[in-house]
């Protein structure tokens, strides 16, 4: 489930930015 990691990464990026 690589998409899950990608989603998590995206969420983290949006939260930081």
PyMOL Python script that loads the backbone (N, CA, C, O; Angstrom):
from pymol import cmd

cmd.read_pdbstr("""\
ATOM      1  N   UNK A   1       0.860  -1.212   0.000  1.00  0.00           N
ATOM      2  CA  UNK A   1       0.000   0.000   0.000  1.00  0.00           C
ATOM      3  C   UNK A   1       0.882   1.242   0.000  1.00  0.00           C
ATOM      4  O   UNK A   1       1.062   1.899   1.025  1.00  0.00           O
ATOM      5  N   UNK A   2       1.418   1.543  -1.156  1.00  0.00           N
ATOM      6  CA  UNK A   2       2.306   2.714  -1.260  1.00  0.00           C
ATOM      7  C   UNK A   2       1.469   3.995  -1.273  1.00  0.00           C
ATOM      8  O   UNK A   2       1.908   5.039  -0.791  1.00  0.00           O
ATOM      9  N   UNK A   3       0.260   3.900  -1.830  1.00  0.00           N
ATOM     10  CA  UNK A   3      -0.598   5.089  -1.919  1.00  0.00           C
ATOM     11  C   UNK A   3      -0.905   5.638  -0.534  1.00  0.00           C
ATOM     12  O   UNK A   3      -1.063   6.845  -0.352  1.00  0.00           O
ATOM     13  N   UNK A   4      -0.986   4.742   0.434  1.00  0.00           N
ATOM     14  CA  UNK A   4      -1.271   5.180   1.809  1.00  0.00           C
ATOM     15  C   UNK A   4      -0.151   6.080   2.309  1.00  0.00           C
ATOM     16  O   UNK A   4      -0.396   7.126   2.911  1.00  0.00           O
ATOM     17  N   UNK A   5       1.088   5.655   2.049  1.00  0.00           N
ATOM     18  CA  UNK A   5       2.252   6.438   2.467  1.00  0.00           C
ATOM     19  C   UNK A   5       2.239   7.785   1.756  1.00  0.00           C
ATOM     20  O   UNK A   5       2.522   8.824   2.354  1.00  0.00           O
ATOM     21  N   UNK A   6       1.906   7.747   0.471  1.00  0.00           N
ATOM     22  CA  UNK A   6       1.864   8.989  -0.306  1.00  0.00           C
ATOM     23  C   UNK A   6       0.819   9.934   0.272  1.00  0.00           C
ATOM     24  O   UNK A   6       1.052  11.136   0.395  1.00  0.00           O
ATOM     25  N   UNK A   7      -0.340   9.374   0.625  1.00  0.00           N
ATOM     26  CA  UNK A   7      -1.411  10.190   1.197  1.00  0.00           C
ATOM     27  C   UNK A   7      -0.956  10.808   2.516  1.00  0.00           C
ATOM     28  O   UNK A   7      -1.208  11.982   2.788  1.00  0.00           O
ATOM     29  N   UNK A   8      -0.285  10.001   3.326  1.00  0.00           N
ATOM     30  CA  UNK A   8       0.207  10.477   4.620  1.00  0.00           C
ATOM     31  C   UNK A   8       1.212  11.601   4.407  1.00  0.00           C
ATOM     32  O   UNK A   8       1.184  12.625   5.090  1.00  0.00           O
ATOM     33  N   UNK A   9       2.109  11.382   3.433  1.00  0.00           N
ATOM     34  CA  UNK A   9       3.137  12.372   3.138  1.00  0.00           C
ATOM     35  C   UNK A   9       2.479  13.676   2.695  1.00  0.00           C
ATOM     36  O   UNK A   9       2.878  14.762   3.116  1.00  0.00           O
ATOM     37  N   UNK A  10       1.463  13.550   1.836  1.00  0.00           N
ATOM     38  CA  UNK A  10       0.756  14.736   1.342  1.00  0.00           C
ATOM     39  C   UNK A  10       0.084  15.477   2.490  1.00  0.00           C
ATOM     40  O   UNK A  10       0.142  16.704   2.563  1.00  0.00           O
ATOM     41  N   UNK A  11      -0.550  14.732   3.380  1.00  0.00           N
ATOM     42  CA  UNK A  11      -1.238  15.343   4.521  1.00  0.00           C
ATOM     43  C   UNK A  11      -0.229  16.090   5.389  1.00  0.00           C
ATOM     44  O   UNK A  11      -0.493  17.205   5.838  1.00  0.00           O
ATOM     45  N   UNK A  12       0.918  15.477   5.620  1.00  0.00           N
ATOM     46  CA  UNK A  12       1.957  16.101   6.446  1.00  0.00           C
ATOM     47  C   UNK A  12       2.444  17.382   5.782  1.00  0.00           C
ATOM     48  O   UNK A  12       2.636  18.401   6.446  1.00  0.00           O
ATOM     49  N   UNK A  13       2.644  17.323   4.465  1.00  0.00           N
ATOM     50  CA  UNK A  13       3.118  18.490   3.720  1.00  0.00           C
ATOM     51  C   UNK A  13       2.108  19.623   3.812  1.00  0.00           C
ATOM     52  O   UNK A  13       2.479  20.776   4.031  1.00  0.00           O
ATOM     53  N   UNK A  14       0.826  19.295   3.645  1.00  0.00           N
ATOM     54  CA  UNK A  14      -0.213  20.323   3.706  1.00  0.00           C
ATOM     55  C   UNK A  14      -0.304  20.915   5.106  1.00  0.00           C
ATOM     56  O   UNK A  14      -0.586  22.102   5.270  1.00  0.00           O
ATOM     57  N   UNK A  15      -0.065  20.087   6.104  1.00  0.00           N
ATOM     58  CA  UNK A  15      -0.155  20.553   7.494  1.00  0.00           C
ATOM     59  C   UNK A  15       1.017  21.474   7.833  1.00  0.00           C
ATOM     60  O   UNK A  15       0.872  22.447   8.573  1.00  0.00           O
ATOM     61  N   UNK A  16       2.190  21.137   7.268  1.00  0.00           N
ATOM     62  CA  UNK A  16       3.385  21.951   7.551  1.00  0.00           C
ATOM     63  C   UNK A  16       3.320  23.270   6.795  1.00  0.00           C
ATOM     64  O   UNK A  16       3.622  24.337   7.329  1.00  0.00           O
ATOM     65  N   UNK A  17       2.907  23.159   5.507  1.00  0.00           N
ATOM     66  CA  UNK A  17       2.870  24.377   4.673  1.00  0.00           C
ATOM     67  C   UNK A  17       1.613  25.182   5.022  1.00  0.00           C
ATOM     68  O   UNK A  17       1.379  26.243   4.443  1.00  0.00           O
TER      69      UNK A  17
END
""", "prot")
cmd.dss("prot")
cmd.show_as("cartoon", "prot")
cmd.util.cbc("prot")
cmd.orient("prot")
